[in-house]
Amino acid sequence: MIDYIQKGGLLMWPILGCSILSIAVFAERLFYLHRASIHVGEFLKGLSNLIRRRNFAEALHESAGTPGPVARVIHAAIIRHDAPRAELRDIVQDAAQLEVPKLERFLAVLATIAFLTPLLGLLGTVAGMIDAFGTIASSGGYATVTELSGGVYKSLLTAAAGLVVATPTFVAYSYLSSRVNTMLHDMERAGIEIVHNS
């Protein structure tokens, strides 16, 4: 692999850096979203029963002990359970808005890497072609295939490396975005249900 990086030229290093950053961000986000996910239906069913029985202390305890953004939104609503419904709706919306940046954290980094690495690969392709044509120019307009192959090989390596990093990064970004959208939907559903039941 080091051999490919050296033959690909200087632009292989930022592409490699992007791949390491992409893996780190994906692993961190996957771990965070896994810890934040709960079975929303069961959670809401249990809390709804407690709220119907006006057992707000137990509902607070349940929501505080449950991880994730859905539980935090519900917790904010239960704390102010005696507020008018319109105010409770605002409380739920405010709590949900605080959770959105936590869920979307670093997703823009993945999107940037997915779009940047093919451009770095393209830049490497251009640099390789410049080397190839520089070889032709320096040899008086004539060059052997062997002399040209170094620049062409370099250009193909950087283009391939850029695509190899960009493709899984874009897949990771799409997957994580889908998970985040599901959690946002769950928060909205939980908020509507808690406002309705309070």
N, C-alpha and C positions, 0 to 999 in steps of 0.2 A: 504493500500500500504506500509506504514511504517512497518507493521507486516511482509510482504513478504521480505522487504529489510533486516530486522533484522534476520529473519530465514535463509535467503540466505547467510549470512556471509559477510565478508569484501569486497569481490569482487563485491557485488551488488552496492556499492557506486561509484566505477569508471564507472560501466555500467550506473547508473543513471546520473552521470556527463556527460557521452557521449550522453545520450538522450537529456539532456537540451541543450548541445552545438549544437547538430544536429538540434534541433528545431530552435534555434537562428540563425544559419547559413542559414538554409532553408528560414526562414522568411526574413532575410536581403537580400539574393540573389533574392528572388522572387520580393521583393519591388524594388530592383535596376533594374532588367531586365524588370519589368513592366514599370517603368519610362523611360527606355532607348528604348523601342519598339515604332516604328512608322509605318505608312503604307508606305512602301518604294516605291511602284509603283506610288502612287499619288505624293509623295515628289519629286521623280526623274522627273516625267512628268512636274511638275510645274517649277523645276529648269532648265530642258532642254529647255523649252520655253523661259525663261529669258536669258539663255546663247546664244540661237540662235539669240535673238534680241540684243545680246551684252550688256545686262543690268546687268553687273557684280556687281554693287553696290547693286541692289535689291536682286540678288542671294546670295551675301555675307550676307545681312541682314536676308534673309530667313534661310540660313544654320546656322547662329549664333543663331537665335532664336528658333531653333528646337533642342530638347534634343536628346541625344543618340550618340552612336559611329558612325553610318552611317552619320549623319549630320556633325560630327566633321571631318570625313575623307573627305567629300565633301568640307567642309569649307577650309581645308588645300589646296585642289586642286584649288579652286576658287581664293584664295589669290594669287596664282602663275599662274593664267590662261594664262599669256603671255609666259610661259616657253615652250621650245620644248616638243613635245609629249613624248619622251623617259624620259626626266627629270620629266615631270608631272607624268608619271607612277611610277617613283621612289618615288616621293613625296607622292603619294597615298599609296604605299606599306609601306613606313615609318610611315605614320599616322595610317594605319591599325595595324601595329605591336605594336604601342603604346597603342592601344585599347584592344588588346588580353589579357594582364595581368589583366586589369580592369574587363573584362568579366569573366575570369576564376578564379577570386579571391575567395578563400575559397573552391573551388570545391574539392581540394585535401583533405581538412579537412573532408568533407562528405565521400569521398572514404575511407579514413583511418578509420573513425568510422565504416563504413559498414563492413570493413574487421577485425577490431580490436575487436569489441564487441562479435562476436561468439567465438573468441579465449579466451576472458576473461570468457565467459560462460563455455567453455571447461575446462579452468583452475579451475573454480569453481566446475565443475563436478569431476575433479581429486581430488580436496581438499575434497569434500564430500565423495568420495569413500575411500580416505585415512582415514577420520574420521570413516567411517563404518568398515573398516578392522582393524583400531586401537581399536575399541570397541570389535571386536572379539578377537584380540590378548590379550587385557587386561583382558578378562573374561576366559582365558584359552582355547581358541579355540571354545567356545560355546557362542552364544548370542541369545537373543530372537529377534523376529521380531520387537518389540517395540524399542529395543536398536539399531537395525540397521536402522530403518526407519528415524531417525534424519539425519544421514549422507546422505542417499539416497535422502531424501526430499530436503536437502540443494543442492545436486548436480543437481537435476532436476530444482530447482528454478533458479539457475544461468545460466544453459543452456537455459532455456526458456526465461529468461530476455535478454540474449545476442542476441537471435534470434528475439525477439520482437523489440529490438532497431535496429538491423542490417537491417531487411527487409524493413521497411519504409524509412530508411536512404538511402539504395541502390536505392529504387524507386525515392526518391527525387533527388539523385545524377544523375540518368539517365534522369529524366525530365529536370533538370537544364542544363545538358550537351547538351541535344537536343535543348533547347532554345538558348544556346550559339552558337551551330553549325549553327542554322538558322541565327543568327545575323552575324556570320562570313561570311556566304554565301551572306547575304544582303550587307555587306560591300564590298565584292569582286565584286558583281554585280554593285553596285553603283560606285565603283572605275573605272571599265571598261567603264561604260556608260559615266562618267564625262570626262575621258580621250578621249574617242571617240568623244564627242560633243564639246570639247574645241578646 
